[in-house]
Amino acid sequence: MAEPLVARTAPPRTPEGAWRLLFVLSGNMVLDAVEVSVVLVALPSIAGDLGLSVRSVQWLMSGFALGFAAVLLLGPRLAARWGLRRCYLAALLVFAGASVVGGLSDTLWVLVASRVVKGGCAALTAPAGLTLIAATFPEGPRLRRAVSVYSLFGAAGFTLGLLLSGLLTPLSWHWTFLFPAPVALALLLWGLRTVPHTERRTPPRLTRDLLRDGDLVRATLGAATLNGTYAALLLLTTFQAADRFTWRPWQLALALLPACVPLAVSVPFAGRLTARYGTSGPIAAGAVTALAGQLLLLLHPRPRSYALGLLPTLLLVGAALALSFAALNLQATSGLTARERGAAVPVYQTGVQLGGVLMLPLVAVLLTDGSRTAPLALALAGAAGAVISLTGLRSRSPKGRTPS
């Protein structure tokens, strides 16, 4: 969680005002998560309509991750210079505009550019949401409850994006780009009334000691590997199912749900898991489970059926996210001071997004080079993630970190 804010106009301290603010911030978290997944199911339709290859159309996914990663480290400095409220609301306005531009275009570079811009906007609003929550809710049960609600909305948003894409793509894939615009404008109008004026004395400073922090490095590399292989696996699965089974968009959306529903269901219980087992154990268990799913796909790269081929892999990867997602977030920042967390969180989140930026184009290229090449790349990356996570079982930070 980022460093506490110094409020110029005090954040709402009444329960009603605080929870209204949380509702707006959580709504924005849903929108960001929806944006990650809503284009996924539409990719085969976009590729077919515009005559694009998988290599080209995948940039609609990796472009969002690229924009997110590019702006994350810059975000704290922008908030320090212009104010968190101003940056947050401006990002929502630009997000809505980029949605309209992308939705009205049939040109690949315009579509990709709109996704890059929206990724950059999400890089401003997502960390700002956690910062505002920390400034609004007092330490203790109320803050933990608010963060849990915020995280639950984010985890549910990915699932919602798949379902919306399944519904909107048959009408026109353009709607998957357009529909976020009115939602972002509604959140902007509500945010004008609820988001407080805040300022930060100085932006958080990234130090060499922080970059050498073993727990932060392991969590960042582990999360990058998990997120990158997860996004690439969904891309591979989408085109494989569309080609082999000739499924419609709504069928593709339902088929991918086993990979994301476990995370949404497990978020309310993630704190109990890490409180009992710490962070290193669940992270290692998640990495090994993800690797098992990737190896299963490597053994059967051209499955004859969904139930016996793709489904087991998707279930294993979904279970991996449920095991390690919250633990990775906690390991990256626990044991750090508030100022150190303000610098560590953007580093960690940048690493997460770069995993997708690297793995998505690689798998898209390898999809045309044989049935086993792309699954092999996923398995090798998954194996690297498992090795990194297993080193955490034997390593103990000198600061004696424990889950917070």
Secondary structure, DSSP 4 states (H G I P E B T S, - for coil): -PPPPEESSPPP-SHHHHHHHHHHHHHHHHHHHHHHHTTTTTHHHHHHHHT--HHHHTHHHHHHHHHHHHHHTTHHHHHHHH-HHHHHHHHHHHHHHHHHHHHT---HHHHHHHHHHHHHHHHHHHHHHHHHHHHHSPTTHHHHHHHHHHHHHHHHHHHHHHHHHHHHTTT-THHHHHTHHHHHHHHHHHHHHHSPPEE-SS-----HHHHT-HHHHHHHHHHHHHHHHHHHHHHHHHHHHHHHS---HHHHHHHHGGGTHHHHHHGGGHHHHHHHHTTHHHHHHHHHHHHHHHHHHHHSSS-S-IIIIIHHHHHHHHHHHHHHHHHHHHHHHTT--HHHHHHHHHHHHHHHHHHHHHHHHHHHHHTTS-TTHHHHHHHHHHHHHHHHHHHHHH---TT-----
